[in-house]
Amino acid sequence: MRQMTPRQGGRAARLRIRILAAVAALALGVLVAASTAFSGGGGTAPANSAAPTISGDAVEGATLTAASGTWTGTTPISYAYRWARCNSSGASCNDIGSATSGTYTLAQADVGKTLRVTVAATNSAGSSEATSAATGVVAAGAAPKNTIRPTISGTTTEGQTLTADKGSWTGTTPITYTYEWQRCDDKGNNCADVSGATSTTHVLTSGDVGKTIRVVVTATNSTGSGDEESQVTGVVAAATAPGPAGAIKLSDGKTSIPAASVSLPERLIISGVAFNPSIVRSREPFAARFRVTDTRGNVVRDVLVYAIGLPYGRVAGVPEARTGMDGWATITIQPTAKLPLARGSALVFFVRARKDGDSLLAGVSTRRLVQVLLGPAAG
């Protein structure tokens, strides 16, 4: 056999190396192409390994929230949601038009039904879907109902701030609350809204002095609404009320004091008298009003006022009545058959005003004779 020269041996070696490199490159290309074809063009499509779930109460007005479940596949993976309304057994499901977010608020149309959510997972390699189990049967919602009344805290003095607590309510959540502050008379009656007072707090103004305050809370949910009012506060005092202890500046500029703040040498005075009607023409009940002040000009509340008709027997006896914040006491008078109804005649009253604990004829008490005109029946 002919032997190759060293030069010829080197050429052969280099040729073999080039052939092996070409074969390796070709094999690598075949493997890459096969891998690409097998993987669908660059990744693995999503596959669900744990079904989507739904959380939230199955009650009208409540909000359900979807969890996408667990997925494998090439990341990133995006998720889309589609809610469906099913029968009470979780079958016969139909997609709900625009319900395509991760949450869904239960409507009246859902009552008696169940809900499912379908999650579509998508990545660069493709997409697939998985559907949740059905919820429980959706119950009808309940309008808000108060179980503990609203309350008011704070000092009832002009310039101070009152704060409302909404109390406790039942009903389908979520529930929203609004507030309306009201100003009432000193006895807690004849309440009216305070313009613009619709927050949880109310700063007492001069218009509140001599009044009581309450707050009305309105609770609203998807099913309806309900109102509840607080108890009234105590009477609002002026910021710098002049005079004795317990003095309250009234909206008419007068100062109201309790009967307990009147002591000798000061005395009570029956300073105002009014009858309704002003001329009595029948034996129907009528109102007698008496205002009590003291010798310093203050109107006096909580004074006991007594009135008896003269001569005796022309009107029925009545118990003592207390004066209010404005110093007025109202007594209903019931005439008897002995009351003469004649032009030019009058019914005289003996009126007495006293404070608790004083003797009927001593202390700071006072007495006065007054009269109301009588006349023949109209007609």
WOURHU-V621635 format. One line per field, one symbol per residue. ss: DSSP state (h for helix, s for strand, l for the rest). burial: 1 if it has 24 or more other C-alpha atoms within 12 Angstrom, else 0. A space follows every 10 residues. Layout:
BEGIN
ss: ???
burial: ???
END
This chain:
BEGIN
ss: lllllhhhhh hhhhhhhhhh hhhhhhhhhh hhhhhhhhhl llllllssss llssslllsl llssssslls sslllllsss ssssssllll lllsslllll llsssllhhh lllsssssss sssllsssss slllllllsl llllssssll ssslllslll sssssllsss lllllsssss ssssllllll lsslllllll sssllhhhll lsssssssss llllsssssl llllllslll lllllllssl llllsssshh hllllllsss ssssssllss lllllsssss ssssllllss sllsssssss llllslllll sslllllsss ssslslllll lllllsssss ssssllllll lllllsssss sssslllll
burial: 0000000000 0000000000 0000000000 0000000000 0001111100 1111111111 1111111110 1010001111 1111110001 0010010010 1111111001 1111111111 1110111111 1111111111 1111110011 1110011100 0111111010 1111111111 1111111100 1001001011 1111111111 1111111111 1110111111 1111111100 1001011111 1001111111 1110001111 1010100011 1110011111 1111011111 1111111110 0000110001 1111111111 1111100011 1000011111 1111110000 0001111101 111100000
END
